[in-house]
Amino acid sequence: MEHTRKHRTAKWPFVLIALGILGGTTGYFGWQYHAQQQNAAPSYAFSAVQRGTIEDVVTATGTLQPRDYVDVGAQVSGQVEKIFVEVGSEVKAGDLLVKIDPTLFVAKVDASRAQLRYQKAQLLDREAQLSLAEIQYTRQQNLMAEEATTTESVQSAEVSLRSARAQIEMLKAQIEQTESSLRADEANLNYAKIFAPMDGTVVSITARQGQTINANQQAPILLRIADLRTMTVQTQVSEADISRLKVGMDAYFTTLGSQGRRWQGKLRRIEPTPTVENNVVLYNALFDVDNANHALMPQMTAQVFFVVASAQDALLVPAAAVATSGTAPRRERPAGSEGRQPGQGSAVGRGEMPRVSKGTVQVRNAQGVLESREVETGVTNRVQVQIIKGLQEGEEVVIGQSARQNTGATGAGIGGMPGGMPRIR
């Protein structure tokens, strides 16, 4: 009896060890099963449908230039005697800008005028000689009628008369030539004073007081006057985006330090001849903006946005929420606001309704269950999509799996939802 009790007592440690191993194994497999069950239930990230403004734009970098400007040059050579303006000076058409030393031009004008007076005096002398030749020729004709002179005397008087008339015609031609030279000399004298050809602002001066300029080869540029009230934005657009631009479309830009201020304009011209920089083909696109307060300056860098399509007060969802499935026929633009679908918003830009496409989104309904829903989309950019039909403001759509979701879990984000719609806790 005592031996049997000792034998049973010796077995208890082994039983306890076996029970511990069994319990640990059961707990481990239970934990694994629970984790798998948790991972089997997908966890999604959601975003609410909101109202706002959306734009589909083509972006580019541009440079500001005055729309109207003129380079003021010199038509005569000489030394710059005086510059009457500075960079930034406001001028009116006709204001004196630069004066070139007129000494040589004054001398030429004086010489031409003296030559003209001399020739006119010669003309008076020739006219007097013509009168004498006419008298002598008449006297010889009268004497010939009375046979009191010879034929040679009559012929000599006639030749003298013709010569006197020819001398007068020659002097008249010389006088006309001298008058023409005088006008040119006077014009050159006037060109020694350079006046503003237009209203505007002096934006650059390349000449210096005391500098000698030579206008024989080409007209040297002295300064530039620009009308800063209207600026032109010259934008370089890549060949990949140029086909999306249309003359008349809305455009706006911002500048460094503008603190988000936008300047608005409409695309005026697309130049057909491209420029090639580092094997990149770029086309110039130009549009004008009002600059009455002179806040914009030449050579400023502009970040330009050409509005291909846009919508205001539209229902918007993140682009990741929509799986596109095709393009629907283009809707006709409604007159005014009549007939506008809920959430459609008002389209602006080129004055056309955006192209309508079809897509699919996953929506969490009031019971917390995901349901697949077809929608019609309008304006789209890389971030958001306009919903024209199929959703209401405030509804929640799936934009992907939650970051805490295990990578081995079933289900997917866009277009890859599980066949059965789980209840979302």
C-alpha positions as a Python dict, from the first residue, in 0.01 Angstrom:
ca = {
    (1, 'M'): (0, 0, 0),
    (2, 'E'): (272, 239, 94),
    (3, 'H'): (466, 146, -219),
    (4, 'T'): (164, 219, -439),
    (5, 'R'): (117, 565, -277),
    (6, 'K'): (481, 655, -343),
    (7, 'H'): (448, 547, -706),
    (8, 'R'): (141, 769, -766),
    (9, 'T'): (309, 1062, -597),
    (10, 'A'): (606, 1037, -838),
    (11, 'K'): (377, 1067, -1145),
    (12, 'W'): (224, 1409, -1055),
    (13, 'P'): (509, 1631, -1186),
    (14, 'F'): (493, 1470, -1526),
    (15, 'V'): (116, 1522, -1542),
    (16, 'L'): (151, 1890, -1453),
    (17, 'I'): (417, 1941, -1719),
    (18, 'A'): (197, 1772, -1981),
    (19, 'L'): (-100, 1987, -1886),
    (20, 'G'): (117, 2304, -1912),
    (21, 'I'): (239, 2210, -2259),
    (22, 'L'): (-113, 2134, -2372),
    (23, 'G'): (-245, 2465, -2240),
    (24, 'G'): (37, 2666, -2402),
    (25, 'T'): (-18, 2497, -2736),
    (26, 'T'): (-390, 2556, -2720),
    (27, 'G'): (-337, 2926, -2634),
    (28, 'Y'): (-87, 2975, -2914),
    (29, 'F'): (-313, 2827, -3180),
    (30, 'G'): (-606, 3023, -3042),
    (31, 'W'): (-408, 3346, -3069),
    (32, 'Q'): (-307, 3261, -3427),
    (33, 'Y'): (-667, 3189, -3517),
    (34, 'H'): (-785, 3515, -3364),
    (35, 'A'): (-515, 3712, -3552),
    (36, 'Q'): (-610, 3546, -3879),
    (37, 'Q'): (-972, 3633, -3818),
    (38, 'Q'): (-877, 3991, -3750),
    (39, 'N'): (-664, 4009, -4067),
    (40, 'A'): (-940, 3849, -4271),
    (41, 'A'): (-1160, 4153, -4208),
    (42, 'P'): (-1026, 4433, -4435),
    (43, 'S'): (-985, 4780, -4287),
    (44, 'Y'): (-1039, 5074, -4528),
    (45, 'A'): (-961, 5445, -4534),
    (46, 'F'): (-1254, 5673, -4616),
    (47, 'S'): (-1307, 6027, -4739),
    (48, 'A'): (-1626, 6231, -4729),
    (49, 'V'): (-1780, 6379, -5046),
    (50, 'Q'): (-1732, 6756, -5025),
    (51, 'R'): (-1819, 7065, -5225),
    (52, 'G'): (-1556, 7292, -5374),
    (53, 'T'): (-1387, 7423, -5686),
    (54, 'I'): (-1182, 7202, -5916),
    (55, 'E'): (-957, 7296, -6208),
    (56, 'D'): (-786, 7096, -6479),
    (57, 'V'): (-488, 7313, -6574),
    (58, 'V'): (-176, 7312, -6788),
    (59, 'T'): (114, 7462, -6592),
    (60, 'A'): (414, 7642, -6738),
    (61, 'T'): (672, 7905, -6652),
    (62, 'G'): (660, 8246, -6820),
    (63, 'T'): (828, 8586, -6830),
    (64, 'L'): (658, 8926, -6811),
    (65, 'Q'): (719, 9183, -7085),
    (66, 'P'): (545, 9511, -7171),
    (67, 'R'): (294, 9458, -7450),
    (68, 'D'): (378, 9794, -7615),
    (69, 'Y'): (732, 9931, -7614),
    (70, 'V'): (974, 10110, -7846),
    (71, 'D'): (1352, 10119, -7864),
    (72, 'V'): (1454, 10482, -7912),
    (73, 'G'): (1761, 10523, -8133),
    (74, 'A'): (1968, 10802, -8290),
    (75, 'Q'): (1944, 10890, -8660),
    (76, 'V'): (2258, 11108, -8658),
    (77, 'S'): (2613, 11063, -8532),
    (78, 'G'): (2771, 11277, -8266),
    (79, 'Q'): (2842, 11315, -7898),
    (80, 'V'): (2561, 11273, -7646),
    (81, 'E'): (2542, 11617, -7489),
    (82, 'K'): (2258, 11566, -7241),
    (83, 'I'): (2021, 11289, -7123),
    (84, 'F'): (1707, 11438, -6971),
    (85, 'V'): (1550, 11121, -6824),
    (86, 'E'): (1639, 10839, -6590),
    (87, 'V'): (1532, 10477, -6568),
    (88, 'G'): (1180, 10479, -6427),
    (89, 'S'): (1092, 10827, -6556),
    (90, 'E'): (736, 10871, -6681),
    (91, 'V'): (730, 11050, -7018),
    (92, 'K'): (469, 11180, -7260),
    (93, 'A'): (487, 11170, -7637),
    (94, 'G'): (696, 11468, -7753),
    (95, 'D'): (903, 11505, -7436),
    (96, 'L'): (1274, 11575, -7491),
    (97, 'L'): (1481, 11269, -7402),
    (98, 'V'): (1835, 11312, -7536),
    (99, 'K'): (2031, 11595, -7699),
    (100, 'I'): (2326, 11529, -7932),
    (101, 'D'): (2591, 11800, -7988),
    (102, 'P'): (2440, 12007, -8276),
    (103, 'T'): (2750, 12213, -8373),
    (104, 'L'): (2820, 12035, -8703),
    (105, 'F'): (2453, 12028, -8800),
    (106, 'V'): (2410, 12400, -8731),
    (107, 'A'): (2714, 12470, -8950),
    (108, 'K'): (2571, 12264, -9237),
    (109, 'V'): (2237, 12440, -9212),
    (110, 'D'): (2406, 12782, -9217),
    (111, 'A'): (2616, 12683, -9520),
    (112, 'S'): (2313, 12554, -9710),
    (113, 'R'): (2117, 12869, -9636),
    (114, 'A'): (2407, 13091, -9754),
    (115, 'Q'): (2438, 12886, -10073),
    (116, 'L'): (2067, 12924, -10133),
    (117, 'R'): (2083, 13302, -10090),
    (118, 'Y'): (2376, 13320, -10334),
    (119, 'Q'): (2189, 13119, -10595),
    (120, 'K'): (1879, 13331, -10560),
    (121, 'A'): (2091, 13642, -10614),
    (122, 'Q'): (2237, 13482, -10928),
    (123, 'L'): (1884, 13415, -11045),
    (124, 'L'): (1801, 13785, -11016),
    (125, 'D'): (2110, 13871, -11222),
    (126, 'R'): (2017, 13612, -11487),
    (127, 'E'): (1663, 13744, -11501),
    (128, 'A'): (1802, 14096, -11564),
    (129, 'Q'): (2024, 13961, -11839),
    (130, 'L'): (1723, 13781, -11986),
    (131, 'S'): (1533, 14112, -12002),
    (132, 'L'): (1827, 14277, -12182),
    (133, 'A'): (1851, 13983, -12428),
    (134, 'E'): (1479, 14012, -12503),
    (135, 'I'): (1515, 14390, -12572),
    (136, 'Q'): (1815, 14336, -12801),
    (137, 'Y'): (1644, 14059, -12990),
    (138, 'T'): (1332, 14273, -13044),
    (139, 'R'): (1547, 14567, -13165),
    (140, 'Q'): (1729, 14345, -13415),
    (141, 'Q'): (1399, 14212, -13547),
    (142, 'N'): (1270, 14568, -13599),
    (143, 'L'): (1593, 14671, -13774),
    (144, 'M'): (1577, 14361, -13994),
    (145, 'A'): (1227, 14461, -14100),
    (146, 'E'): (1368, 14794, -14221),
    (147, 'E'): (1672, 14617, -14368),
    (148, 'A'): (1894, 14821, -14135),
    (149, 'T'): (2087, 14523, -13983),
    (150, 'T'): (2234, 14195, -14092),
    (151, 'T'): (2097, 13845, -14055),
    (152, 'E'): (2395, 13748, -13842),
    (153, 'S'): (2312, 14020, -13588),
    (154, 'V'): (1955, 13893, -13560),
    (155, 'Q'): (2072, 13534, -13512),
    (156, 'S'): (2327, 13640, -13249),
    (157, 'A'): (2057, 13825, -13052),
    (158, 'E'): (1830, 13519, -13070),
    (159, 'V'): (2106, 13289, -12938),
    (160, 'S'): (2180, 13527, -12652),
    (161, 'L'): (1810, 13527, -12561),
    (162, 'R'): (1792, 13147, -12555),
    (163, 'S'): (2110, 13123, -12349),
    (164, 'A'): (1974, 13367, -12092),
    (165, 'R'): (1655, 13161, -12059),
    (166, 'A'): (1862, 12839, -12018),
    (167, 'Q'): (2078, 13001, -11750),
    (168, 'I'): (1765, 13088, -11554),
    (169, 'E'): (1633, 12730, -11575),
    (170, 'M'): (1971, 12596, -11462),
    (171, 'L'): (1978, 12828, -11164),
    (172, 'K'): (1624, 12731, -11067),
    (173, 'A'): (1728, 12364, -11067),
    (174, 'Q'): (2031, 12444, -10854),
    (175, 'I'): (1810, 12636, -10612),
    (176, 'E'): (1574, 12337, -10582),
    (177, 'Q'): (1870, 12110, -10512),
    (178, 'T'): (2005, 12344, -10248),
    (179, 'E'): (1661, 12373, -10087),
    (180, 'S'): (1643, 11994, -10071),
    (181, 'S'): (1986, 11976, -9907),
    (182, 'L'): (1881, 12246, -9666),
    (183, 'R'): (1574, 12048, -9564),
    (184, 'A'): (1795, 11742, -9499),
    (185, 'D'): (2040, 11949, -9297),
    (186, 'E'): (1757, 12101, -9095),
    (187, 'A'): (1614, 11753, -9036),
    (188, 'N'): (1951, 11630, -8910),
    (189, 'L'): (1966, 11932, -8684),
    (190, 'N'): (1625, 11840, -8547),
    (191, 'Y'): (1737, 11476, -8507),
    (192, 'A'): (2004, 11600, -8269),
    (193, 'K'): (1715, 11637, -8025),
    (194, 'I'): (1544, 11304, -7958),
    (195, 'F'): (1184, 11316, -7841),
    (196, 'A'): (960, 11049, -7690),
    (197, 'P'): (752, 10873, -7959),
    (198, 'M'): (489, 10747, -7711),
    (199, 'D'): (361, 10775, -7356),
    (200, 'G'): (525, 10535, -7117),
    (201, 'T'): (802, 10459, -6872),
    (202, 'V'): (1175, 10461, -6941),
    (203, 'V'): (1270, 10102, -6857),
    (204, 'S'): (1635, 10105, -6974),
    (205, 'I'): (1906, 10347, -7088),
    (206, 'T'): (2203, 10212, -7281),
    (207, 'A'): (2369, 10545, -7374),
    (208, 'R'): (2582, 10758, -7145),
    (209, 'Q'): (2629, 11133, -7137),
    (210, 'G'): (2945, 11225, -7328),
    (211, 'Q'): (2938, 10906, -7534),
    (212, 'T'): (3004, 10939, -7910),
    (213, 'I'): (2758, 10744, -8119),
    (214, 'N'): (2791, 10641, -8484),
    (215, 'A'): (2470, 10615, -8684),
    (216, 'N'): (2636, 10550, -9021),
    (217, 'Q'): (2617, 10170, -8999),
    (218, 'Q'): (2295, 10124, -8798),
    (219, 'A'): (2083, 10329, -8564),
    (220, 'P'): (2227, 10291, -8212),
    (221, 'I'): (1972, 10220, -7936),
    (222, 'L'): (1982, 10483, -7663),
    (223, 'L'): (1692, 10381, -7438),
    (224, 'R'): (1363, 10191, -7426),
    (225, 'I'): (1019, 10329, -7345),
    (226, 'A'): (744, 10086, -7248),
    (227, 'D'): (377, 10114, -7162),
    (228, 'L'): (359, 9922, -6834),
    (229, 'R'): (-19, 9954, -6805),
    (230, 'T'): (-60, 9627, -6997),
    (231, 'M'): (185, 9339, -6961),
    (232, 'T'): (229, 9034, -7182),
    (233, 'V'): (311, 8696, -7030),
    (234, 'Q'): (532, 8496, -7264),
    (235, 'T'): (500, 8132, -7161),
    (236, 'Q'): (686, 7829, -7292),
    (237, 'V'): (462, 7522, -7314),
    (238, 'S'): (591, 7174, -7391),
    (239, 'E'): (481, 6989, -7702),
    (240, 'A'): (300, 6735, -7481),
    (241, 'D'): (60, 7003, -7349),
    (242, 'I'): (35, 7253, -7636),
    (243, 'S'): (-252, 7060, -7801),
    (244, 'R'): (-467, 7122, -7490),
    (245, 'L'): (-440, 7499, -7528),
    (246, 'K'): (-695, 7701, -7727),
    (247, 'V'): (-693, 8072, -7808),
    (248, 'G'): (-937, 8253, -7578),
    (249, 'M'): (-913, 8010, -7286),
    (250, 'D'): (-874, 8147, -6934),
    (251, 'A'): (-528, 8176, -6785),
    (252, 'Y'): (-382, 8313, -6464),
    (253, 'F'): (-43, 8334, -6299),
    (254, 'T'): (132, 8409, -5974),
    (255, 'T'): (471, 8567, -5910),
    (256, 'L'): (736, 8528, -5645),
    (257, 'G'): (636, 8730, -5343),
    (258, 'S'): (279, 8783, -5464),
    (259, 'Q'): (145, 8599, -5157),
    (260, 'G'): (-93, 8392, -5365),
    (261, 'R'): (-241, 8679, -5565),
    (262, 'R'): (-363, 8577, -5910),
    (263, 'W'): (-353, 8784, -6227),
    (264, 'Q'): (-616, 8685, -6482),
    (265, 'G'): (-606, 8690, -6862),
    (266, 'K'): (-707, 8506, -7177),
    (267, 'L'): (-476, 8324, -7415),
    (268, 'R'): (-414, 8561, -7707),
    (269, 'R'): (-174, 8379, -7937),
    (270, 'I'): (16, 8052, -7977),
    (271, 'E'): (327, 8102, -8187),
    (272, 'P'): (370, 7818, -8440),
    (273, 'T'): (750, 7826, -8447),
    (274, 'P'): (898, 7634, -8152),
    (275, 'T'): (1222, 7676, -7963),
    (276, 'V'): (1432, 7371, -7879),
    (277, 'E'): (1620, 7365, -7549),
    (278, 'N'): (1814, 7053, -7451),
    (279, 'N'): (1613, 6848, -7703),
    (280, 'V'): (1287, 6974, -7548),
    (281, 'V'): (1042, 7135, -7792),
    (282, 'L'): (866, 7440, -7646),
    (283, 'Y'): (602, 7671, -7793),
    (284, 'N'): (540, 8031, -7692),
    (285, 'A'): (191, 8105, -7562),
    (286, 'L'): (107, 8473, -7500),
    (287, 'F'): (-166, 8645, -7298),
    (288, 'D'): (-210, 8998, -7162),
    (289, 'V'): (-295, 9124, -6814),
    (290, 'D'): (-392, 9466, -6684),
    (291, 'N'): (-121, 9642, -6482),
    (292, 'A'): (-273, 9981, -6409),
    (293, 'N'): (-111, 9997, -6065),
    (294, 'H'): (232, 9896, -6200),
    (295, 'A'): (259, 9605, -5957),
    (296, 'L'): (412, 9390, -6231),
    (297, 'M'): (757, 9466, -6368),
    (298, 'P'): (943, 9352, -6682),
    (299, 'Q'): (1137, 9025, -6665),
    (300, 'M'): (939, 8895, -6366),
    (301, 'T'): (902, 8517, -6356),
    (302, 'A'): (543, 8392, -6361),
    (303, 'Q'): (401, 8052, -6267),
    (304, 'V'): (127, 8020, -6529),
    (305, 'F'): (-189, 7808, -6523),
    (306, 'F'): (-398, 7761, -6838),
    (307, 'V'): (-749, 7651, -6735),
    (308, 'V'): (-855, 7363, -6961),
    (309, 'A'): (-1175, 7303, -6760),
    (310, 'S'): (-1306, 7388, -6417),
    (311, 'A'): (-1617, 7365, -6204),
    (312, 'Q'): (-1739, 7563, -5906),
    (313, 'D'): (-1959, 7444, -5621),
    (314, 'A'): (-1907, 7086, -5739),
    (315, 'L'): (-1911, 6758, -5549),
    (316, 'L'): (-1554, 6637, -5515),
    (317, 'V'): (-1387, 6312, -5414),
    (318, 'P'): (-1020, 6210, -5413),
    (319, 'A'): (-900, 6070, -5745),
    (320, 'A'): (-803, 5745, -5568),
    (321, 'A'): (-1168, 5676, -5491),
    (322, 'V'): (-1283, 5640, -5853),
    (323, 'A'): (-1217, 5350, -6087),
    (324, 'T'): (-1296, 5479, -6437),
    (325, 'S'): (-1482, 5258, -6681),
    (326, 'G'): (-1540, 5468, -6993),
    (327, 'T'): (-1658, 5796, -7139),
    (328, 'A'): (-2022, 5894, -7170),
    (329, 'P'): (-2158, 6125, -7443),
    (330, 'R'): (-2088, 6492, -7379),
    (331, 'R'): (-2373, 6669, -7205),
    (332, 'E'): (-2513, 6987, -7357),
    (333, 'R'): (-2444, 7298, -7155),
    (334, 'P'): (-2764, 7404, -6976),
    (335, 'A'): (-2897, 7754, -7017),
    (336, 'G'): (-2825, 7939, -6696),
    (337, 'S'): (-2866, 7712, -6399),
    (338, 'E'): (-3180, 7527, -6515),
    (339, 'G'): (-3147, 7155, -6550),
    (340, 'R'): (-2823, 7131, -6352),
    (341, 'Q'): (-2777, 6796, -6191),
    (342, 'P'): (-2715, 6791, -5817),
    (343, 'G'): (-2347, 6829, -5751),
    (344, 'Q'): (-2272, 6915, -6112),
    (345, 'G'): (-2148, 7263, -6028),
    (346, 'S'): (-2093, 7540, -6279),
    (347, 'A'): (-1830, 7490, -6545),
    (348, 'V'): (-1599, 7775, -6635),
    (349, 'G'): (-1281, 7806, -6839),
    (350, 'R'): (-1348, 7780, -7212),
    (351, 'G'): (-1723, 7802, -7160),
    (352, 'E'): (-1782, 7432, -7232),
    (353, 'M'): (-1910, 7152, -7014),
    (354, 'P'): (-1638, 6902, -6920),
    (355, 'R'): (-1634, 6561, -7080),
    (356, 'V'): (-1850, 6320, -6880),
    (357, 'S'): (-1698, 5984, -6787),
    (358, 'K'): (-1831, 5685, -6599),
    (359, 'G'): (-1670, 5523, -6301),
    (360, 'T'): (-1723, 5312, -5993),
    (361, 'V'): (-1679, 5399, -5626),
    (362, 'Q'): (-1720, 5203, -5303),
    (363, 'V'): (-1958, 5382, -5064),
    (364, 'R'): (-2025, 5311, -4695),
    (365, 'N'): (-2401, 5317, -4650),
    (366, 'A'): (-2599, 5409, -4341),
    (367, 'Q'): (-2576, 5049, -4209),
    (368, 'G'): (-2194, 5058, -4231),
    (369, 'V'): (-2183, 4819, -4526),
    (370, 'L'): (-1981, 4883, -4841),
    (371, 'E'): (-2173, 4905, -5166),
    (372, 'S'): (-2045, 4951, -5519),
    (373, 'R'): (-2199, 5247, -5701),
    (374, 'E'): (-2166, 5379, -6055),
    (375, 'V'): (-2102, 5752, -6090),
    (376, 'E'): (-2060, 6010, -6366),
    (377, 'T'): (-1749, 6225, -6339),
    (378, 'G'): (-1663, 6560, -6493),
    (379, 'V'): (-1352, 6770, -6439),
    (380, 'T'): (-1058, 6559, -6326),
    (381, 'N'): (-709, 6645, -6213),
    (382, 'R'): (-440, 6443, -6042),
    (383, 'V'): (-585, 6503, -5698),
    (384, 'Q'): (-965, 6525, -5722),
    (385, 'V'): (-1257, 6423, -5939),
    (386, 'Q'): (-1585, 6606, -5991),
    (387, 'I'): (-1890, 6388, -5932),
    (388, 'I'): (-2182, 6486, -6155),
    (389, 'K'): (-2418, 6202, -6067),
    (390, 'G'): (-2424, 5913, -5824),
    (391, 'L'): (-2317, 6060, -5488),
    (392, 'Q'): (-2448, 6302, -5230),
    (393, 'E'): (-2255, 6550, -5021),
    (394, 'G'): (-2133, 6397, -4694),
    (395, 'E'): (-2130, 6034, -4812),
    (396, 'E'): (-1810, 5843, -4741),
    (397, 'V'): (-1616, 5665, -5014),
    (398, 'V'): (-1327, 5422, -4992),
    (399, 'I'): (-992, 5572, -5095),
    (400, 'G'): (-778, 5266, -5008),
    (401, 'Q'): (-684, 5032, -4731),
    (402, 'S'): (-595, 5167, -4393),
    (403, 'A'): (-226, 5193, -4307),
    (404, 'R'): (-270, 4947, -4017),
    (405, 'Q'): (-410, 4683, -4249),
    (406, 'N'): (-189, 4374, -4272),
    (407, 'T'): (-32, 4331, -4614),
    (408, 'G'): (-147, 3974, -4632),
    (409, 'A'): (-513, 4063, -4581),
    (410, 'T'): (-767, 3996, -4849),
    (411, 'G'): (-943, 4278, -5029),
    (412, 'A'): (-803, 4573, -5219),
    (413, 'G'): (-840, 4948, -5256),
    (414, 'I'): (-947, 5074, -5596),
    (415, 'G'): (-1133, 4830, -5816),
    (416, 'G'): (-1025, 4535, -5603),
    (417, 'M'): (-1287, 4510, -5331),
    (418, 'P'): (-1379, 4162, -5207),
    (419, 'G'): (-1678, 3997, -5360),
    (420, 'G'): (-1876, 4003, -5038),
    (421, 'M'): (-1934, 4347, -4891),
    (422, 'P'): (-1827, 4326, -4524),
    (423, 'R'): (-1979, 4525, -4244),
    (424, 'I'): (-1745, 4805, -4148),
    (425, 'R'): (-1690, 4834, -3773),
}
